[in-house]
Amino acid sequence: MKKKLQSVIVQFIIFFLVCVGVLVTFSNLFHIQLRITQKDILRENLKLITEESSQAMVYASITCKQCDYARITIFPPKKISNVHYKVETSSRGLETTSFSSRFNESWVSPVFNLNYTLSLQPEEWYSGRNLTLIFQRRNYKLWIG
């Protein structure tokens, strides 16, 4: 009787450990898939925001030929995948960067090669408010307001 009871207890412990191992394995698989999906969403949305801002810059520079000053406001999301980000202008074009210890993503757009003809003033904009692009035709300058 004692050997039979010990055998049942050992089987129960082994079964319990196998179940815990399977649970931990599936939990890790779902966690890894979640992180991959969040990173993909973050990358694609950074790309989308950068391209939308680039299109607004092109629109501002070619629409009103008589205007000396154009101002376009874009309403981007406050966070992407629960991550803050920034948009900045530089000599390379328009760059969108995320602020996260988990995901270090960045996307650069040459603004349809307008960075060679426009003078892009080095400015930064942080997520959480409206993005305003200002174009001054006289000096052919574009900056973030």
N, C-alpha and C positions, 0 to 999 in steps of 0.2 A: 504493500500500500504506500509506504514511504517513497519507494523508488518511482512509482507511478505518479505520485504528486509532484516530485521533483522534476520529472520529465515534462509534465504539463506546465509547470512554472517556467522551465527553461524554454519550452516552445513559445509560451506567451511572451517572454522577454525578447526572443529572437524575432517573433512576428511584430512586436511593438517597435523594435529598432529598425526593421525593414520598412515599416509604414512611415516612421519619422524620416528615414533617409529618402523615401520617395517623395514625401511632402516637401522636404528641403530642396530636393532637386527640381521639382516643378515650380516651387516658389522662385528659385534663382532663374530658371528659364523665363518665367513671366517678367521678372524684374529686368533681365537683360533685354528682352523684347520691348519693354516699356521705354527703357533708356534709348534704344536704337530709334524707336518711333519718335520720341521727343526730339532727338537730335535732328532727324530728318525734317520734322515739322519746323523746327527752329531755323535750319539752313534754308529751306524753301521760302519761309516767310521773310527772312532777312533779304533774300534775293528779290522777293516781290516788292518789299518796301523800297529797296535801292532802285529797282527798275521803275517803280511808280514815281519816285522822286526825280529820276533822270528824265522821264517823259514830261514831267511838269516843268523841268528846266528847259527842255527843248521847246515846249509850248510857250513858255514865257519869252524865250529869245526870238521866236519867229512869228508870233501872232500879230502884235500891234506894231507895225513898222513906224508909225508916227509917235508912239509913246516913248518917253525917255525913261520911264520907270514902270516896272511891272512887279506885282506882288501876288504870289499864289500860295494858298494855305492848303495843306494836306492834313487829313485826320487819321494818322496811323494808330494801330492798337497800342495800349499802354504797356502790355507785356506780351511776350510770345513764349509759349510753353512755360509760363510762370517765371520768365527771365527778363530783366531789363536790358536795354540795348541803347546804343548811341549811333547817330548819323553824323559824319563829318566830311567836310570838303577839303581836298588837298590837291596837289599837283597831279596825282594819279587819277583823280576823278572823285566820285562819291563813294564813301566807304561806310558800311554798316557793320557794327561789332557788338557782340553780346557780352554781358557782364555775368558770368557764372563760373563757379569753380568746377561744375560738372561738364559744361559744354563751352568750349572756347571756339566759337564760330565767327567768321568774318566774311564779308562779301564786298568786292570792289567793282564798280561800274565806271568805265571811262566816259560816261555821259554821252554816248554815241559819238565819241571822239571830239566833243566840244571842249574837252579839257585842253586841247591844243590851241583853240581859238579864243575861248573864254578865259578871263582871269578869275580863277576860283579862289576866293578869299578863305584862308584857313579858319574855319568855324566849326563848332561842335554843337550838337543838339542831343538832348537826352530824352528818353521815352517818358511818357506820362503827360505830355502836353501836345498842342498842335504844332506841326512843322510848317514854317513859313519860309518860302524861297523868294528872294528879292533879286531882281535883275535890273541893272542900270545900263541902258543902251549906250549912253555917251562914252563911258569908259569901258564898256563891254565887260562888266564885272558881275559876278553872281555870288551871293552869299546866303547863309541861313540866318534868318532873323528871329 
